[in-house]
Amino acid sequence: QGNSRNAYNEYLRCLQIFGISLPSTRLESFSVTTWQFIRLFFHRIWLGRILSRKAGGLFCSEEQRKEALASARELALIFNRLNQLHLTSKINDSHGLVMSLYAINMTEVAASLLTPHELASIFITSALRVKRSYPKYLKFFGRYFISRAKNENSKIREQTKDTHWLFTSYGYRYFITHNFDFVENEKENPNTNTLFATLSNPADPMSYVVQHYREHLLTKAIQCLLGSGSHKSQGGKNKTTTDSNATTTAAPPGTMVSNVLKYTSLLRDTLSEENNDINIEWWTSVLEIAVHWLLGEDTLAENLLESVKILPKQLAESGDHLPKALHTILKAKTILIRYVAKDELN
């Protein structure tokens, strides 16, 4: 119901059912975090993998082992959800790192019971936690978690690949070189939907990343269309790390106008049945139509006109006149082209 704080507390109560409580002192927090890092290391060597197969005890029955694995699966999902809520809500406790490590370690134990989509979600959320909470010398874990997520994403059916864009070369560079402040976006600006891209789920940190990425690509496409070629860092909701300028602002090879189509292609890679955005789809089509007209490809432009014929409701009701003006210009241009074509036939 949009109440992240209550949801967070409910998930904490779920942990109590499993006899787990989060650390309440600095000493406990240090001890638990250190142990979770040790477990994470063990899972990467033969010892952790062998112990994972013995979940529930070395000499327990098969039924007890199944119950232990099922509990590990539930804990992995609960800790991942807690991690997501902690990232996107103004929660002042320092449990984010511990919850992320718990989620990963429970995932390693119950990986066989989790779907590829669930595994990819856990690894991606953990990579976002690396950006937020891990010390600088442990930032390499972010790339490691993304590589694990990429492996799981390859197993997901094509029609449900809502994170496919993240594993393109451009999307990967954008994710690695940018930091995202979800709390600031949600709390300081309650209307998290912008004129260009909407936020599908305020309680899911990946929704913010997708929104930022779409706006970034749209900005790049507009710059190419206008011929500005600006390589200045973009201010606003997302911040870039020191090495981001060289990798995220460099345009793909090609002419300025043709690069617009490359950026719009990347934009369409972010759209799926589960993660669609009619606003960004409309803007993408508008840019593609403009490029085709500039290149004299009127037939290709005409094929896209149907997709921009109706202005999305949110854009039509917004206080900004830009989308309405563009919509009117498109209709006028369409009428003019058809009139000229009809005149030539006569």
C-alpha positions in Angstrom: 0.0 0.0 0.0 3.0 2.3 -0.4 4.0 2.2 3.3 7.6 1.1 3.1 8.2 1.5 6.8 5.4 -0.8 7.9 6.4 -3.4 5.2 10.0 -3.3 6.5 8.8 -3.9 10.1 6.6 -6.8 8.9 9.5 -8.5 7.1 11.6 -8.1 10.3 8.8 -9.9 12.2 9.0 -12.7 9.6 12.7 -13.1 10.5 11.7 -13.7 14.1 9.6 -16.7 13.0 12.9 -18.3 11.8 14.6 -17.3 15.1 16.8 -14.6 13.5 17.2 -11.1 14.8 19.4 -8.3 13.4 22.3 -7.0 15.5 21.5 -4.3 18.0 25.0 -3.1 19.0 28.1 -2.2 17.1 30.0 -5.2 18.4 27.2 -7.5 17.3 27.0 -5.8 13.9 30.7 -6.2 13.4 30.7 -9.8 14.4 27.7 -10.7 12.2 29.0 -8.8 9.2 32.4 -10.5 9.5 30.9 -13.9 9.8 28.7 -13.3 6.7 31.7 -12.3 4.7 33.5 -15.4 5.8 30.5 -17.5 4.8 30.5 -15.7 1.4 34.1 -16.6 1.0 33.5 -20.3 1.9 30.7 -20.5 -0.7 33.3 -19.6 -3.4 35.5 -22.6 -2.5 34.8 -26.3 -2.2 34.2 -26.2 1.6 31.1 -23.9 1.4 29.6 -25.9 -1.5 29.9 -29.2 0.4 28.3 -27.7 3.5 25.5 -26.2 1.5 24.6 -29.7 0.4 24.3 -30.7 4.0 21.7 -28.0 4.9 19.8 -29.0 8.1 22.7 -31.0 9.5 25.3 -33.6 8.5 23.1 -36.6 9.6 19.6 -35.3 9.3 16.8 -37.1 7.3 16.0 -36.2 3.8 12.7 -34.6 4.9 14.5 -32.4 7.4 17.0 -31.4 4.7 14.2 -30.4 2.3 12.6 -28.3 5.1 16.0 -26.6 5.8 16.5 -25.8 2.1 12.9 -24.4 1.9 13.6 -22.2 4.9 16.8 -21.0 3.3 14.9 -20.0 0.2 12.3 -18.1 2.2 15.1 -16.3 4.1 16.9 -15.4 0.8 13.7 -13.8 -0.5 12.9 -12.0 2.8 16.4 -10.6 3.2 16.4 -9.5 -0.5 13.1 -7.7 0.0 14.4 -6.1 3.2 17.5 -5.0 1.3 15.3 -3.4 -1.4 13.1 -1.6 1.2 16.2 -0.4 3.1 17.6 1.0 -0.2 14.5 2.9 -1.2 13.2 4.1 2.2 14.5 6.6 4.7 15.4 3.9 7.3 18.1 5.1 9.7 19.4 1.7 10.9 22.7 0.3 9.6 21.5 -3.2 8.7 21.6 -2.8 5.0 25.0 -4.5 4.5 24.2 -7.4 6.8 20.8 -8.0 5.1 22.5 -8.0 1.7 25.1 -10.6 2.8 22.4 -12.7 4.5 20.5 -12.7 1.2 23.5 -13.8 -0.8 24.5 -16.6 1.6 21.0 -18.0 1.8 20.8 -17.8 -1.9 24.0 -19.9 -2.2 22.4 -22.5 0.0 19.0 -22.6 -1.7 20.0 -21.8 -5.3 18.4 -25.0 -6.6 15.0 -23.9 -5.3 15.1 -20.3 -6.6 14.1 -19.3 -10.2 16.6 -17.6 -12.5 14.5 -14.4 -12.2 14.7 -14.5 -8.4 18.4 -15.2 -8.4 19.1 -12.4 -10.9 17.0 -10.0 -8.7 19.0 -10.9 -5.6 22.3 -10.5 -7.2 21.4 -7.1 -8.9 20.0 -5.7 -5.6 23.2 -6.9 -3.9 25.3 -5.1 -6.5 23.3 -1.9 -5.7 24.0 -2.4 -2.0 27.7 -2.6 -2.9 27.5 0.9 -4.3 25.7 2.2 -1.2 27.4 0.5 1.7 30.6 -1.4 0.8 34.0 0.1 1.6 36.0 1.3 -1.4 38.4 -1.7 -1.3 35.4 -4.1 -1.6 33.7 -2.4 -4.5 34.8 -5.2 -6.8 32.0 -7.3 -5.4 29.6 -5.2 -7.5 31.1 -6.5 -10.7 31.1 -10.0 -9.3 27.4 -9.9 -8.4 26.5 -8.5 -11.8 28.4 -11.3 -13.5 26.3 -13.8 -11.4 23.1 -12.0 -12.4 24.1 -12.1 -16.0 24.6 -15.8 -15.8 21.1 -16.2 -14.3 19.5 -13.8 -16.8 20.7 -15.9 -19.7 18.4 -18.6 -18.4 15.3 -16.4 -18.4 12.8 -16.8 -21.2 13.0 -14.0 -23.8 9.6 -12.5 -23.1 10.4 -11.9 -19.4 13.9 -10.4 -19.8 13.1 -7.1 -18.1 16.8 -6.8 -17.0 18.2 -7.7 -20.4 19.3 -4.1 -21.0 21.7 -4.2 -18.0 23.8 -6.8 -19.7 24.4 -4.9 -22.9 27.8 -3.3 -23.1 26.4 0.2 -22.8 23.9 -0.6 -20.1 26.6 -2.4 -18.1 29.0 0.6 -18.3 26.2 2.9 -17.2 25.3 0.7 -14.2 28.9 0.3 -13.0 29.9 3.9 -13.3 26.9 5.6 -11.8 25.7 5.9 -8.2 22.0 6.2 -7.4 20.4 7.9 -4.4 16.9 6.3 -4.2 15.9 7.8 -0.8 16.5 11.4 -2.1 14.4 10.8 -5.2 11.5 9.3 -3.3 11.4 11.5 -0.2 12.4 14.9 -1.5 10.4 14.6 -4.7 7.2 12.6 -3.9 6.2 12.8 -7.6 8.9 10.5 -8.8 7.4 10.3 -12.3 9.0 12.8 -14.7 7.8 14.2 -18.0 9.9 11.6 -19.8 10.0 8.4 -17.8 7.8 6.8 -15.1 8.7 4.9 -12.0 7.1 1.5 -12.1 7.7 0.6 -8.4 9.0 3.1 -5.8 9.9 0.2 -3.4 12.2 -1.5 -6.0 15.6 0.1 -6.4 16.0 -1.3 -9.9 13.0 0.8 -11.0 14.9 3.9 -10.2 17.9 2.6 -12.1 15.8 1.9 -15.2 14.2 5.4 -15.0 17.6 7.1 -14.8 18.9 5.0 -17.6 16.0 5.8 -19.9 16.3 9.5 -19.2 20.1 9.3 -19.8 19.5 7.6 -23.2 16.8 10.1 -24.1 19.0 13.0 -23.3 21.9 11.6 -25.4 19.5 11.0 -28.3 18.2 14.6 -28.1 21.8 15.9 -28.0 22.6 14.0 -31.1 19.5 15.2 -32.9 20.2 18.8 -32.0 23.8 18.4 -32.9 25.1 19.7 -29.6 27.4 16.7 -29.0 27.7 17.9 -25.4 29.9 15.7 -23.2 29.3 17.5 -20.0 28.3 15.4 -17.0 24.5 15.5 -16.5 23.3 16.8 -13.2 20.1 15.8 -11.5 19.0 12.6 -9.8 22.0 10.4 -10.5 25.7 11.0 -9.8 28.7 9.6 -11.7 31.9 8.3 -10.3 35.2 9.8 -11.3 35.8 7.4 -14.2 32.3 7.6 -15.7 32.8 10.5 -18.2 34.9 8.5 -20.6 32.6 5.5 -20.6 29.0 6.8 -20.3 29.0 10.0 -22.3 30.9 8.7 -25.4 28.4 8.2 -28.2 28.4 5.0 -30.2 30.3 5.2 -33.5 28.5 6.8 -36.5 27.1 10.2 -37.5 25.3 12.4 -35.1 21.9 11.8 -36.6 22.3 8.1 -37.0 23.4 7.9 -33.4 19.9 8.9 -32.4 18.6 5.6 -33.7 21.3 3.7 -31.8 20.2 5.4 -28.5 16.5 4.7 -29.3 17.4 1.1 -30.0 19.0 0.9 -26.5 15.9 2.5 -25.1 13.7 -0.1 -26.7 15.9 -2.8 -25.1 14.6 -1.6 -21.7 11.0 -2.2 -22.6 9.3 -5.5 -21.9 5.9 -6.8 -21.0 6.8 -6.6 -17.3 8.6 -3.2 -17.5 6.9 -1.1 -20.1 6.6 2.7 -20.1 4.2 4.3 -22.6 5.8 7.7 -22.0 9.3 6.7 -22.9 7.9 4.6 -25.8 6.1 7.7 -27.1 9.2 9.9 -26.9 11.3 7.2 -28.5 9.0 7.0 -31.5 8.9 10.8 -31.8 12.7 10.9 -32.0 12.8 8.1 -34.5 10.2 9.8 -36.7 12.3 13.0 -36.6 15.4 11.2 -37.6 13.7 9.4 -40.5 12.3 12.7 -41.8 15.8 14.3 -41.6 17.2 11.4 -43.6 14.4 11.6 -46.1 13.0 8.2 -45.1 9.4 9.2 -45.2 8.1 5.7 -45.5 9.8 4.6 -42.3 8.6 7.7 -40.5 5.0 7.0 -41.7 5.2 3.5 -40.3 5.8 5.0 -36.9 3.1 7.7 -37.0 0.5 5.4 -35.6 2.5 4.9 -32.4 2.4 8.6 -31.6 -1.1 9.3 -32.9 -2.4 9.3 -29.3 -0.7 11.4 -26.7 -0.2 9.3 -23.4 -2.6 10.4 -20.7 0.1 11.5 -18.3 1.7 13.7 -20.9 -1.6 15.2 -22.0 -2.6 16.0 -18.4 0.9 17.4 -17.4 1.4 21.1 -16.9 4.2 21.1 -19.4 3.2 22.2 -22.9 6.2 20.5 -24.7 4.6 17.1 -25.4 1.3 18.8 -26.5 3.2 21.1 -28.9 5.2 18.2 -30.4 2.0 16.2 -30.8 0.4 19.1 -32.7 3.5 19.5 -34.9 3.6 15.8 -35.7 -0.1 16.0 -36.8 0.6 19.1 -38.9 3.7 17.6 -40.5 1.7 14.4 -41.3 -1.1 16.4 -43.0 1.5 18.4 -45.0 3.3 15.3 -46.2 0.1 13.6 -47.3 -1.1 16.7 -49.0 2.1 17.0 -50.9 2.0 13.4 -51.9 -1.6 13.7 -53.0 -0.7 16.9 -55.0 2.2 15.1 -56.8 -0.1 12.2 -57.8 -2.5 14.7 -59.3 
